[in-house]
Amino acid sequence: MHDGCTGSFGSGKEVVDKIRMMGFNTRPMPPGVVIKCVECENEFEMTHLETKCPHCNMVYGVTPCSVAYPERIKPAGKDY
């Protein structure tokens, strides 16, 4: 699945599962990380390592090692 900061994930569900398992999903993100939702195309700010789009409930996740790289934020699915 994931090997520390050097590994990679195949899907957003794997990212979210990993950060939930480690208890990192409720950690805050650095301020100002705005992404465009792949489902509804609205922009919103990621507030935590796991954040749900407030417009359509698409769940997004990112690992602590990747918070500086917005392109590594992955969608996991609606209401995942």
mmCIF file of the N, C-alpha and C atoms, coordinates in Angstrom:
data_MODEL
# 
_entry.id   MODEL 
# 
loop_
_atom_site.group_PDB 
_atom_site.id 
_atom_site.type_symbol 
_atom_site.label_atom_id 
_atom_site.label_alt_id 
_atom_site.label_comp_id 
_atom_site.label_asym_id 
_atom_site.label_entity_id 
_atom_site.label_seq_id 
_atom_site.pdbx_PDB_ins_code 
_atom_site.Cartn_x 
_atom_site.Cartn_y 
_atom_site.Cartn_z 
_atom_site.occupancy 
_atom_site.B_iso_or_equiv 
_atom_site.pdbx_formal_charge 
_atom_site.auth_seq_id 
_atom_site.auth_comp_id 
_atom_site.auth_asym_id 
_atom_site.auth_atom_id 
_atom_site.pdbx_PDB_model_num 
ATOM 1   N N  . MET A 1 1  ? 0.827   -1.193 0.000   1.00 0.00 ? 1  MET A N  1 
ATOM 2   C CA . MET A 1 1  ? 0.000   0.000  0.000   1.00 0.00 ? 1  MET A CA 1 
ATOM 3   C C  . MET A 1 1  ? 0.860   1.242  0.000   1.00 0.00 ? 1  MET A C  1 
ATOM 4   N N  . HIS A 1 2  ? 1.385   1.634  1.122   1.00 0.00 ? 2  HIS A N  1 
ATOM 5   C CA . HIS A 1 2  ? 2.137   2.876  1.237   1.00 0.00 ? 2  HIS A CA 1 
ATOM 6   C C  . HIS A 1 2  ? 3.352   2.631  2.111   1.00 0.00 ? 2  HIS A C  1 
ATOM 7   N N  . ASP A 1 3  ? 4.475   3.134  1.704   1.00 0.00 ? 3  ASP A N  1 
ATOM 8   C CA . ASP A 1 3  ? 5.722   2.899  2.418   1.00 0.00 ? 3  ASP A CA 1 
ATOM 9   C C  . ASP A 1 3  ? 6.295   4.231  2.891   1.00 0.00 ? 3  ASP A C  1 
ATOM 10  N N  . GLY A 1 4  ? 5.792   4.721  4.022   1.00 0.00 ? 4  GLY A N  1 
ATOM 11  C CA . GLY A 1 4  ? 6.267   5.999  4.551   1.00 0.00 ? 4  GLY A CA 1 
ATOM 12  C C  . GLY A 1 4  ? 6.043   7.124  3.552   1.00 0.00 ? 4  GLY A C  1 
ATOM 13  N N  . CYS A 1 5  ? 6.955   8.069  3.501   1.00 0.00 ? 5  CYS A N  1 
ATOM 14  C CA . CYS A 1 5  ? 6.826   9.208  2.594   1.00 0.00 ? 5  CYS A CA 1 
ATOM 15  C C  . CYS A 1 5  ? 7.342   8.894  1.198   1.00 0.00 ? 5  CYS A C  1 
ATOM 16  N N  . THR A 1 6  ? 7.950   7.743  1.009   1.00 0.00 ? 6  THR A N  1 
ATOM 17  C CA . THR A 1 6  ? 8.503   7.423  -0.298  1.00 0.00 ? 6  THR A CA 1 
ATOM 18  C C  . THR A 1 6  ? 7.542   6.617  -1.151  1.00 0.00 ? 6  THR A C  1 
ATOM 19  N N  . GLY A 1 7  ? 6.464   6.104  -0.573  1.00 0.00 ? 7  GLY A N  1 
ATOM 20  C CA . GLY A 1 7  ? 5.527   5.275  -1.311  1.00 0.00 ? 7  GLY A CA 1 
ATOM 21  C C  . GLY A 1 7  ? 4.492   6.088  -2.050  1.00 0.00 ? 7  GLY A C  1 
ATOM 22  N N  . SER A 1 8  ? 3.627   5.378  -2.755  1.00 0.00 ? 8  SER A N  1 
ATOM 23  C CA . SER A 1 8  ? 2.544   6.044  -3.465  1.00 0.00 ? 8  SER A CA 1 
ATOM 24  C C  . SER A 1 8  ? 1.283   5.204  -3.324  1.00 0.00 ? 8  SER A C  1 
ATOM 25  N N  . PHE A 1 9  ? 0.154   5.824  -3.586  1.00 0.00 ? 9  PHE A N  1 
ATOM 26  C CA . PHE A 1 9  ? -1.138  5.159  -3.488  1.00 0.00 ? 9  PHE A CA 1 
ATOM 27  C C  . PHE A 1 9  ? -1.738  5.016  -4.865  1.00 0.00 ? 9  PHE A C  1 
ATOM 28  N N  . GLY A 1 10 ? -2.537  3.980  -5.046  1.00 0.00 ? 10 GLY A N  1 
ATOM 29  C CA . GLY A 1 10 ? -3.207  3.797  -6.313  1.00 0.00 ? 10 GLY A CA 1 
ATOM 30  C C  . GLY A 1 10 ? -4.524  4.544  -6.402  1.00 0.00 ? 10 GLY A C  1 
ATOM 31  N N  . SER A 1 11 ? -5.153  4.795  -5.258  1.00 0.00 ? 11 SER A N  1 
ATOM 32  C CA . SER A 1 11 ? -6.471  5.437  -5.304  1.00 0.00 ? 11 SER A CA 1 
ATOM 33  C C  . SER A 1 11 ? -6.671  6.360  -4.106  1.00 0.00 ? 11 SER A C  1 
ATOM 34  N N  . GLY A 1 12 ? -7.672  7.209  -4.242  1.00 0.00 ? 12 GLY A N  1 
ATOM 35  C CA . GLY A 1 12 ? -8.037  8.095  -3.140  1.00 0.00 ? 12 GLY A CA 1 
ATOM 36  C C  . GLY A 1 12 ? -8.579  7.333  -1.946  1.00 0.00 ? 12 GLY A C  1 
ATOM 37  N N  . LYS A 1 13 ? -9.263  6.216  -2.201  1.00 0.00 ? 13 LYS A N  1 
ATOM 38  C CA . LYS A 1 13 ? -9.778  5.411  -1.094  1.00 0.00 ? 13 LYS A CA 1 
ATOM 39  C C  . LYS A 1 13 ? -8.624  4.865  -0.262  1.00 0.00 ? 13 LYS A C  1 
ATOM 40  N N  . GLU A 1 14 ? -7.533  4.472  -0.908  1.00 0.00 ? 14 GLU A N  1 
ATOM 41  C CA . GLU A 1 14 ? -6.361  3.987  -0.174  1.00 0.00 ? 14 GLU A CA 1 
ATOM 42  C C  . GLU A 1 14 ? -5.760  5.095  0.682   1.00 0.00 ? 14 GLU A C  1 
ATOM 43  N N  . VAL A 1 15 ? -5.713  6.310  0.150   1.00 0.00 ? 15 VAL A N  1 
ATOM 44  C CA . VAL A 1 15 ? -5.194  7.449  0.924   1.00 0.00 ? 15 VAL A CA 1 
ATOM 45  C C  . VAL A 1 15 ? -6.060  7.678  2.152   1.00 0.00 ? 15 VAL A C  1 
ATOM 46  N N  . VAL A 1 16 ? -7.366  7.768  1.953   1.00 0.00 ? 16 VAL A N  1 
ATOM 47  C CA . VAL A 1 16 ? -8.281  8.034  3.068   1.00 0.00 ? 16 VAL A CA 1 
ATOM 48  C C  . VAL A 1 16 ? -8.264  6.891  4.077   1.00 0.00 ? 16 VAL A C  1 
ATOM 49  N N  . ASP A 1 17 ? -8.246  5.661  3.603   1.00 0.00 ? 17 ASP A N  1 
ATOM 50  C CA . ASP A 1 17 ? -8.177  4.519  4.535   1.00 0.00 ? 17 ASP A CA 1 
ATOM 51  C C  . ASP A 1 17 ? -6.920  4.593  5.388   1.00 0.00 ? 17 ASP A C  1 
ATOM 52  N N  . LYS A 1 18 ? -5.796  4.924  4.765   1.00 0.00 ? 18 LYS A N  1 
ATOM 53  C CA . LYS A 1 18 ? -4.521  4.997  5.487   1.00 0.00 ? 18 LYS A CA 1 
ATOM 54  C C  . LYS A 1 18 ? -4.539  6.102  6.542   1.00 0.00 ? 18 LYS A C  1 
ATOM 55  N N  . ILE A 1 19 ? -4.988  7.308  6.158   1.00 0.00 ? 19 ILE A N  1 
ATOM 56  C CA . ILE A 1 19 ? -4.964  8.398  7.146   1.00 0.00 ? 19 ILE A CA 1 
ATOM 57  C C  . ILE A 1 19 ? -5.989  8.163  8.254   1.00 0.00 ? 19 ILE A C  1 
ATOM 58  N N  . ARG A 1 20 ? -7.095  7.502  7.942   1.00 0.00 ? 20 ARG A N  1 
ATOM 59  C CA . ARG A 1 20 ? -8.055  7.133  8.999   1.00 0.00 ? 20 ARG A CA 1 
ATOM 60  C C  . ARG A 1 20 ? -7.435  6.111  9.949   1.00 0.00 ? 20 ARG A C  1 
ATOM 61  N N  . MET A 1 21 ? -6.784  5.102  9.378   1.00 0.00 ? 21 MET A N  1 
ATOM 62  C CA . MET A 1 21 ? -6.164  4.052  10.185  1.00 0.00 ? 21 MET A CA 1 
ATOM 63  C C  . MET A 1 21 ? -5.109  4.641  11.129  1.00 0.00 ? 21 MET A C  1 
ATOM 64  N N  . MET A 1 22 ? -4.348  5.605  10.646  1.00 0.00 ? 22 MET A N  1 
ATOM 65  C CA . MET A 1 22 ? -3.293  6.227  11.446  1.00 0.00 ? 22 MET A CA 1 
ATOM 66  C C  . MET A 1 22 ? -3.824  7.331  12.364  1.00 0.00 ? 22 MET A C  1 
ATOM 67  N N  . GLY A 1 23 ? -5.091  7.701  12.218  1.00 0.00 ? 23 GLY A N  1 
ATOM 68  C CA . GLY A 1 23 ? -5.667  8.770  13.027  1.00 0.00 ? 23 GLY A CA 1 
ATOM 69  C C  . GLY A 1 23 ? -5.277  10.161 12.570  1.00 0.00 ? 23 GLY A C  1 
ATOM 70  N N  . PHE A 1 24 ? -4.830  10.286 11.319  1.00 0.00 ? 24 PHE A N  1 
ATOM 71  C CA . PHE A 1 24 ? -4.385  11.578 10.792  1.00 0.00 ? 24 PHE A CA 1 
ATOM 72  C C  . PHE A 1 24 ? -5.490  12.337 10.067  1.00 0.00 ? 24 PHE A C  1 
ATOM 73  N N  . ASN A 1 25 ? -6.617  11.705 9.815   1.00 0.00 ? 25 ASN A N  1 
ATOM 74  C CA . ASN A 1 25 ? -7.656  12.324 8.993   1.00 0.00 ? 25 ASN A CA 1 
ATOM 75  C C  . ASN A 1 25 ? -8.217  13.614 9.584   1.00 0.00 ? 25 ASN A C  1 
ATOM 76  N N  . THR A 1 26 ? -8.116  13.794 10.896  1.00 0.00 ? 26 THR A N  1 
ATOM 77  C CA . THR A 1 26 ? -8.648  15.013 11.515  1.00 0.00 ? 26 THR A CA 1 
ATOM 78  C C  . THR A 1 26 ? -7.575  16.090 11.726  1.00 0.00 ? 26 THR A C  1 
ATOM 79  N N  . ARG A 1 27 ? -6.364  15.820 11.262  1.00 0.00 ? 27 ARG A N  1 
ATOM 80  C CA . ARG A 1 27 ? -5.302  16.834 11.380  1.00 0.00 ? 27 ARG A CA 1 
ATOM 81  C C  . ARG A 1 27 ? -5.568  17.991 10.426  1.00 0.00 ? 27 ARG A C  1 
ATOM 82  N N  . PRO A 1 28 ? -5.318  19.221 10.884  1.00 0.00 ? 28 PRO A N  1 
ATOM 83  C CA . PRO A 1 28 ? -5.548  20.370 10.015  1.00 0.00 ? 28 PRO A CA 1 
ATOM 84  C C  . PRO A 1 28 ? -4.539  20.448 8.858   1.00 0.00 ? 28 PRO A C  1 
ATOM 85  N N  . MET A 1 29 ? -5.023  20.986 7.759   1.00 0.00 ? 29 MET A N  1 
ATOM 86  C CA . MET A 1 29 ? -4.181  21.274 6.589   1.00 0.00 ? 29 MET A CA 1 
ATOM 87  C C  . MET A 1 29 ? -3.585  22.672 6.767   1.00 0.00 ? 29 MET A C  1 
ATOM 88  N N  . PRO A 1 30 ? -2.487  22.959 6.062   1.00 0.00 ? 30 PRO A N  1 
ATOM 89  C CA . PRO A 1 30 ? -2.008  24.349 6.047   1.00 0.00 ? 30 PRO A CA 1 
ATOM 90  C C  . PRO A 1 30 ? -3.096  25.236 5.435   1.00 0.00 ? 30 PRO A C  1 
ATOM 91  N N  . PRO A 1 31 ? -3.260  26.437 5.937   1.00 0.00 ? 31 PRO A N  1 
ATOM 92  C CA . PRO A 1 31 ? -4.316  27.310 5.408   1.00 0.00 ? 31 PRO A CA 1 
ATOM 93  C C  . PRO A 1 31 ? -4.072  27.672 3.945   1.00 0.00 ? 31 PRO A C  1 
ATOM 94  N N  . GLY A 1 32 ? -5.184  27.883 3.245   1.00 0.00 ? 32 GLY A N  1 
ATOM 95  C CA . GLY A 1 32 ? -5.103  28.378 1.878   1.00 0.00 ? 32 GLY A CA 1 
ATOM 96  C C  . GLY A 1 32 ? -5.003  27.328 0.798   1.00 0.00 ? 32 GLY A C  1 
ATOM 97  N N  . VAL A 1 33 ? -5.210  26.026 1.127   1.00 0.00 ? 33 VAL A N  1 
ATOM 98  C CA . VAL A 1 33 ? -5.163  24.994 0.095   1.00 0.00 ? 33 VAL A CA 1 
ATOM 99  C C  . VAL A 1 33 ? -6.571  24.856 -0.489  1.00 0.00 ? 33 VAL A C  1 
ATOM 100 N N  . VAL A 1 34 ? -6.756  25.448 -1.659  1.00 0.00 ? 34 VAL A N  1 
ATOM 101 C CA . VAL A 1 34 ? -8.049  25.435 -2.338  1.00 0.00 ? 34 VAL A CA 1 
ATOM 102 C C  . VAL A 1 34 ? -7.957  24.470 -3.510  1.00 0.00 ? 34 VAL A C  1 
ATOM 103 N N  . ILE A 1 35 ? -8.958  23.584 -3.606  1.00 0.00 ? 35 ILE A N  1 
ATOM 104 C CA . ILE A 1 35 ? -8.984  22.631 -4.720  1.00 0.00 ? 35 ILE A CA 1 
ATOM 105 C C  . ILE A 1 35 ? -10.324 22.735 -5.451  1.00 0.00 ? 35 ILE A C  1 
ATOM 106 N N  . LYS A 1 36 ? -10.343 22.225 -6.668  1.00 0.00 ? 36 LYS A N  1 
ATOM 107 C CA . LYS A 1 36 ? -11.559 22.162 -7.458  1.00 0.00 ? 36 LYS A CA 1 
ATOM 108 C C  . LYS A 1 36 ? -12.082 20.731 -7.403  1.00 0.00 ? 36 LYS A C  1 
ATOM 109 N N  . CYS A 1 37 ? -13.325 20.569 -7.012  1.00 0.00 ? 37 CYS A N  1 
ATOM 110 C CA . CYS A 1 37 ? -13.928 19.254 -6.867  1.00 0.00 ? 37 CYS A CA 1 
ATOM 111 C C  . CYS A 1 37 ? -14.071 18.585 -8.237  1.00 0.00 ? 37 CYS A C  1 
ATOM 112 N N  . VAL A 1 38 ? -13.665 17.318 -8.303  1.00 0.00 ? 38 VAL A N  1 
ATOM 113 C CA . VAL A 1 38 ? -13.768 16.566 -9.555  1.00 0.00 ? 38 VAL A CA 1 
ATOM 114 C C  . VAL A 1 38 ? -15.212 16.192 -9.869  1.00 0.00 ? 38 VAL A C  1 
ATOM 115 N N  . GLU A 1 39 ? -16.081 16.207 -8.872  1.00 0.00 ? 39 GLU A N  1 
ATOM 116 C CA . GLU A 1 39 ? -17.476 15.814 -9.061  1.00 0.00 ? 39 GLU A CA 1 
ATOM 117 C C  . GLU A 1 39 ? -18.348 16.993 -9.491  1.00 0.00 ? 39 GLU A C  1 
ATOM 118 N N  . CYS A 1 40 ? -18.345 18.071 -8.702  1.00 0.00 ? 40 CYS A N  1 
ATOM 119 C CA . CYS A 1 40 ? -19.245 19.205 -8.969  1.00 0.00 ? 40 CYS A CA 1 
ATOM 120 C C  . CYS A 1 40 ? -18.533 20.426 -9.545  1.00 0.00 ? 40 CYS A C  1 
ATOM 121 N N  . GLU A 1 41 ? -17.209 20.383 -9.592  1.00 0.00 ? 41 GLU A N  1 
ATOM 122 C CA . GLU A 1 41 ? -16.365 21.438 -10.150 1.00 0.00 ? 41 GLU A CA 1 
ATOM 123 C C  . GLU A 1 41 ? -16.380 22.747 -9.355  1.00 0.00 ? 41 GLU A C  1 
ATOM 124 N N  . ASN A 1 42 ? -16.904 22.724 -8.135  1.00 0.00 ? 42 ASN A N  1 
ATOM 125 C CA . ASN A 1 42 ? -16.832 23.891 -7.258  1.00 0.00 ? 42 ASN A CA 1 
ATOM 126 C C  . ASN A 1 42 ? -15.486 23.891 -6.552  1.00 0.00 ? 42 ASN A C  1 
ATOM 127 N N  . GLU A 1 43 ? -14.981 25.067 -6.253  1.00 0.00 ? 43 GLU A N  1 
ATOM 128 C CA . GLU A 1 43 ? -13.749 25.185 -5.484  1.00 0.00 ? 43 GLU A CA 1 
ATOM 129 C C  . GLU A 1 43 ? -14.086 25.274 -4.005  1.00 0.00 ? 43 GLU A C  1 
ATOM 130 N N  . PHE A 1 44 ? -13.226 24.686 -3.180  1.00 0.00 ? 44 PHE A N  1 
ATOM 131 C CA . PHE A 1 44 ? -13.392 24.771 -1.735  1.00 0.00 ? 44 PHE A CA 1 
ATOM 132 C C  . PHE A 1 44 ? -12.030 24.614 -1.082  1.00 0.00 ? 44 PHE A C  1 
ATOM 133 N N  . GLU A 1 45 ? -11.936 25.009 0.182   1.00 0.00 ? 45 GLU A N  1 
ATOM 134 C CA . GLU A 1 45 ? -10.679 24.922 0.913   1.00 0.00 ? 45 GLU A CA 1 
ATOM 135 C C  . GLU A 1 45 ? -10.599 23.614 1.681   1.00 0.00 ? 45 GLU A C  1 
ATOM 136 N N  . MET A 1 46 ? -9.484  22.904 1.492   1.00 0.00 ? 46 MET A N  1 
ATOM 137 C CA . MET A 1 46 ? -9.206  21.707 2.303   1.00 0.00 ? 46 MET A CA 1 
ATOM 138 C C  . MET A 1 46 ? -8.827  22.207 3.695   1.00 0.00 ? 46 MET A C  1 
ATOM 139 N N  . THR A 1 47 ? -9.556  21.796 4.709   1.00 0.00 ? 47 THR A N  1 
ATOM 140 C CA . THR A 1 47 ? -9.280  22.242 6.074   1.00 0.00 ? 47 THR A CA 1 
ATOM 141 C C  . THR A 1 47 ? -8.547  21.189 6.891   1.00 0.00 ? 47 THR A C  1 
ATOM 142 N N  . HIS A 1 48 ? -8.730  19.914 6.512   1.00 0.00 ? 48 HIS A N  1 
ATOM 143 C CA . HIS A 1 48 ? -8.116  18.792 7.231   1.00 0.00 ? 48 HIS A CA 1 
ATOM 144 C C  . HIS A 1 48 ? -7.575  17.791 6.212   1.00 0.00 ? 48 HIS A C  1 
ATOM 145 N N  . LEU A 1 49 ? -6.755  16.863 6.674   1.00 0.00 ? 49 LEU A N  1 
ATOM 146 C CA . LEU A 1 49 ? -6.197  15.874 5.755   1.00 0.00 ? 49 LEU A CA 1 
ATOM 147 C C  . LEU A 1 49 ? -7.288  15.060 5.071   1.00 0.00 ? 49 LEU A C  1 
ATOM 148 N N  . GLU A 1 50 ? -8.409  14.900 5.723   1.00 0.00 ? 50 GLU A N  1 
ATOM 149 C CA . GLU A 1 50 ? -9.618  14.364 5.078   1.00 0.00 ? 50 GLU A CA 1 
ATOM 150 C C  . GLU A 1 50 ? -10.670 15.450 5.121   1.00 0.00 ? 50 GLU A C  1 
ATOM 151 N N  . THR A 1 51 ? -11.139 15.855 3.969   1.00 0.00 ? 51 THR A N  1 
ATOM 152 C CA . THR A 1 51 ? -12.131 16.921 3.886   1.00 0.00 ? 51 THR A CA 1 
ATOM 153 C C  . THR A 1 51 ? -13.185 16.530 2.862   1.00 0.00 ? 51 THR A C  1 
ATOM 154 N N  . LYS A 1 52 ? -14.429 16.880 3.161   1.00 0.00 ? 52 LYS A N  1 
ATOM 155 C CA . LYS A 1 52 ? -15.548 16.594 2.273   1.00 0.00 ? 52 LYS A CA 1 
ATOM 156 C C  . LYS A 1 52 ? -15.944 17.875 1.547   1.00 0.00 ? 52 LYS A C  1 
ATOM 157 N N  . CYS A 1 53 ? -16.163 17.782 0.241   1.00 0.00 ? 53 CYS A N  1 
ATOM 158 C CA . CYS A 1 53 ? -16.645 18.936 -0.522  1.00 0.00 ? 53 CYS A CA 1 
ATOM 159 C C  . CYS A 1 53 ? -17.985 19.375 0.072   1.00 0.00 ? 53 CYS A C  1 
ATOM 160 N N  . PRO A 1 54 ? -18.118 20.649 0.425   1.00 0.00 ? 54 PRO A N  1 
ATOM 161 C CA . PRO A 1 54 ? -19.361 21.106 1.048   1.00 0.00 ? 54 PRO A CA 1 
ATOM 162 C C  . PRO A 1 54 ? -20.529 21.188 0.065   1.00 0.00 ? 54 PRO A C  1 
ATOM 163 N N  . HIS A 1 55 ? -20.251 21.052 -1.221  1.00 0.00 ? 55 HIS A N  1 
ATOM 164 C CA . HIS A 1 55 ? -21.294 21.178 -2.232  1.00 0.00 ? 55 HIS A CA 1 
ATOM 165 C C  . HIS A 1 55 ? -21.899 19.835 -2.635  1.00 0.00 ? 55 HIS A C  1 
ATOM 166 N N  . CYS A 1 56 ? -21.064 18.774 -2.687  1.00 0.00 ? 56 CYS A N  1 
ATOM 167 C CA . CYS A 1 56 ? -21.566 17.481 -3.185  1.00 0.00 ? 56 CYS A CA 1 
ATOM 168 C C  . CYS A 1 56 ? -21.152 16.283 -2.332  1.00 0.00 ? 56 CYS A C  1 
ATOM 169 N N  . ASN A 1 57 ? -20.382 16.503 -1.279  1.00 0.00 ? 57 ASN A N  1 
ATOM 170 C CA . ASN A 1 57 ? -19.957 15.449 -0.339  1.00 0.00 ? 57 ASN A CA 1 
ATOM 171 C C  . ASN A 1 57 ? -18.898 14.492 -0.878  1.00 0.00 ? 57 ASN A C  1 
ATOM 172 N N  . MET A 1 58 ? -18.170 14.900 -1.927  1.00 0.00 ? 58 MET A N  1 
ATOM 173 C CA . MET A 1 58 ? -17.031 14.099 -2.383  1.00 0.00 ? 58 MET A CA 1 
ATOM 174 C C  . MET A 1 58 ? -15.953 14.191 -1.307  1.00 0.00 ? 58 MET A C  1 
ATOM 175 N N  . VAL A 1 59 ? -15.417 13.055 -0.878  1.00 0.00 ? 59 VAL A N  1 
ATOM 176 C CA . VAL A 1 59 ? -14.398 13.009 0.168   1.00 0.00 ? 59 VAL A CA 1 
ATOM 177 C C  . VAL A 1 59 ? -13.015 13.032 -0.486  1.00 0.00 ? 59 VAL A C  1 
ATOM 178 N N  . TYR A 1 60 ? -12.136 13.863 0.069   1.00 0.00 ? 60 TYR A N  1 
ATOM 179 C CA . TYR A 1 60 ? -10.760 13.986 -0.412  1.00 0.00 ? 60 TYR A CA 1 
ATOM 180 C C  . TYR A 1 60 ? -9.808  13.675 0.724   1.00 0.00 ? 60 TYR A C  1 
ATOM 181 N N  . GLY A 1 61 ? -8.637  13.149 0.384   1.00 0.00 ? 61 GLY A N  1 
ATOM 182 C CA . GLY A 1 61 ? -7.626  12.860 1.386   1.00 0.00 ? 61 GLY A CA 1 
ATOM 183 C C  . GLY A 1 61 ? -6.231  13.112 0.864   1.00 0.00 ? 61 GLY A C  1 
ATOM 184 N N  . VAL A 1 62 ? -5.340  13.382 1.798   1.00 0.00 ? 62 VAL A N  1 
ATOM 185 C CA . VAL A 1 62 ? -3.921  13.566 1.489   1.00 0.00 ? 62 VAL A CA 1 
ATOM 186 C C  . VAL A 1 62 ? -3.126  13.121 2.708   1.00 0.00 ? 62 VAL A C  1 
ATOM 187 N N  . THR A 1 63 ? -1.964  12.536 2.478   1.00 0.00 ? 63 THR A N  1 
ATOM 188 C CA . THR A 1 63 ? -1.127  12.095 3.593   1.00 0.00 ? 63 THR A CA 1 
ATOM 189 C C  . THR A 1 63 ? -0.373  13.279 4.181   1.00 0.00 ? 63 THR A C  1 
ATOM 190 N N  . PRO A 1 64 ? 0.068   13.178 5.436   1.00 0.00 ? 64 PRO A N  1 
ATOM 191 C CA . PRO A 1 64 ? 0.834   14.276 6.049   1.00 0.00 ? 64 PRO A CA 1 
ATOM 192 C C  . PRO A 1 64 ? 2.086   14.624 5.252   1.00 0.00 ? 64 PRO A C  1 
ATOM 193 N N  . CYS A 1 65 ? 2.708   13.640 4.626   1.00 0.00 ? 65 CYS A N  1 
ATOM 194 C CA . CYS A 1 65 ? 3.928   13.893 3.842   1.00 0.00 ? 65 CYS A CA 1 
ATOM 195 C C  . CYS A 1 65 ? 3.655   14.690 2.577   1.00 0.00 ? 65 CYS A C  1 
ATOM 196 N N  . SER A 1 66 ? 2.390   14.720 2.154   1.00 0.00 ? 66 SER A N  1 
ATOM 197 C CA . SER A 1 66 ? 2.069   15.324 0.858   1.00 0.00 ? 66 SER A CA 1 
ATOM 198 C C  . SER A 1 66 ? 1.290   16.632 0.944   1.00 0.00 ? 66 SER A C  1 
ATOM 199 N N  . VAL A 1 67 ? 1.132   17.190 2.132   1.00 0.00 ? 67 VAL A N  1 
ATOM 200 C CA . VAL A 1 67 ? 0.319   18.407 2.251   1.00 0.00 ? 67 VAL A CA 1 
ATOM 201 C C  . VAL A 1 67 ? 0.892   19.581 1.463   1.00 0.00 ? 67 VAL A C  1 
ATOM 202 N N  . ALA A 1 68 ? 2.163   19.586 1.186   1.00 0.00 ? 68 ALA A N  1 
ATOM 203 C CA . ALA A 1 68 ? 2.781   20.678 0.420   1.00 0.00 ? 68 ALA A CA 1 
ATOM 204 C C  . ALA A 1 68 ? 2.583   20.507 -1.085  1.00 0.00 ? 68 ALA A C  1 
ATOM 205 N N  . TYR A 1 69 ? 1.940   19.411 -1.482  1.00 0.00 ? 69 TYR A N  1 
ATOM 206 C CA . TYR A 1 69 ? 1.748   19.107 -2.902  1.00 0.00 ? 69 TYR A CA 1 
ATOM 207 C C  . TYR A 1 69 ? 0.254   18.923 -3.197  1.00 0.00 ? 69 TYR A C  1 
ATOM 208 N N  . PRO A 1 70 ? -0.460  19.996 -3.497  1.00 0.00 ? 70 PRO A N  1 
ATOM 209 C CA . PRO A 1 70 ? -1.914  19.890 -3.728  1.00 0.00 ? 70 PRO A CA 1 
ATOM 210 C C  . PRO A 1 70 ? -2.295  18.879 -4.804  1.00 0.00 ? 70 PRO A C  1 
ATOM 211 N N  . GLU A 1 71 ? -1.404  18.617 -5.747  1.00 0.00 ? 71 GLU A N  1 
ATOM 212 C CA . GLU A 1 71 ? -1.713  17.637 -6.792  1.00 0.00 ? 71 GLU A CA 1 
ATOM 213 C C  . GLU A 1 71 ? -1.794  16.212 -6.229  1.00 0.00 ? 71 GLU A C  1 
ATOM 214 N N  . ARG A 1 72 ? -1.343  16.008 -5.007  1.00 0.00 ? 72 ARG A N  1 
ATOM 215 C CA . ARG A 1 72 ? -1.407  14.683 -4.371  1.00 0.00 ? 72 ARG A CA 1 
ATOM 216 C C  . ARG A 1 72 ? -2.684  14.473 -3.565  1.00 0.00 ? 72 ARG A C  1 
ATOM 217 N N  . ILE A 1 73 ? -3.545  15.480 -3.505  1.00 0.00 ? 73 ILE A N  1 
ATOM 218 C CA . ILE A 1 73 ? -4.853  15.332 -2.869  1.00 0.00 ? 73 ILE A CA 1 
ATOM 219 C C  . ILE A 1 73 ? -5.698  14.469 -3.797  1.00 0.00 ? 73 ILE A C  1 
ATOM 220 N N  . LYS A 1 74 ? -6.304  13.408 -3.223  1.00 0.00 ? 74 LYS A N  1 
ATOM 221 C CA . LYS A 1 74 ? -7.041  12.445 -4.042  1.00 0.00 ? 74 LYS A CA 1 
ATOM 222 C C  . LYS A 1 74 ? -8.504  12.345 -3.625  1.00 0.00 ? 74 LYS A C  1 
ATOM 223 N N  . PRO A 1 75 ? -9.396  12.244 -4.611  1.00 0.00 ? 75 PRO A N  1 
ATOM 224 C CA . PRO A 1 75 ? -10.809 11.995 -4.283  1.00 0.00 ? 75 PRO A CA 1 
ATOM 225 C C  . PRO A 1 75 ? -11.015 10.520 -3.959  1.00 0.00 ? 75 PRO A C  1 
ATOM 226 N N  . ALA A 1 76 ? -11.839 10.258 -2.941  1.00 0.00 ? 76 ALA A N  1 
ATOM 227 C CA . ALA A 1 76 ? -12.090 8.881  -2.522  1.00 0.00 ? 76 ALA A CA 1 
ATOM 228 C C  . ALA A 1 76 ? -13.497 8.413  -2.912  1.00 0.00 ? 76 ALA A C  1 
ATOM 229 N N  . GLY A 1 77 ? -14.402 9.334  -3.095  1.00 0.00 ? 77 GLY A N  1 
ATOM 230 C CA . GLY A 1 77 ? -15.780 8.992  -3.439  1.00 0.00 ? 77 GLY A CA 1 
ATOM 231 C C  . GLY A 1 77 ? -16.755 9.820  -2.631  1.00 0.00 ? 77 GLY A C  1 
ATOM 232 N N  . LYS A 1 78 ? -17.968 9.918  -3.137  1.00 0.00 ? 78 LYS A N  1 
ATOM 233 C CA . LYS A 1 78 ? -19.005 10.685 -2.433  1.00 0.00 ? 78 LYS A CA 1 
ATOM 234 C C  . LYS A 1 78 ? -19.399 9.950  -1.169  1.00 0.00 ? 78 LYS A C  1 
ATOM 235 N N  . ASP A 1 79 ? -19.427 10.678 -0.064  1.00 0.00 ? 79 ASP A N  1 
ATOM 236 C CA . ASP A 1 79 ? -19.807 10.143 1.244   1.00 0.00 ? 79 ASP A CA 1 
ATOM 237 C C  . ASP A 1 79 ? -18.981 8.936  1.669   1.00 0.00 ? 79 ASP A C  1 
ATOM 238 N N  . TYR A 1 80 ? -17.724 8.842  1.166   1.00 0.00 ? 80 TYR A N  1 
ATOM 239 C CA . TYR A 1 80 ? -16.871 7.713  1.513   1.00 0.00 ? 80 TYR A CA 1 
ATOM 240 C C  . TYR A 1 80 ? -16.484 7.758  2.975   1.00 0.00 ? 80 TYR A C  1 
# 
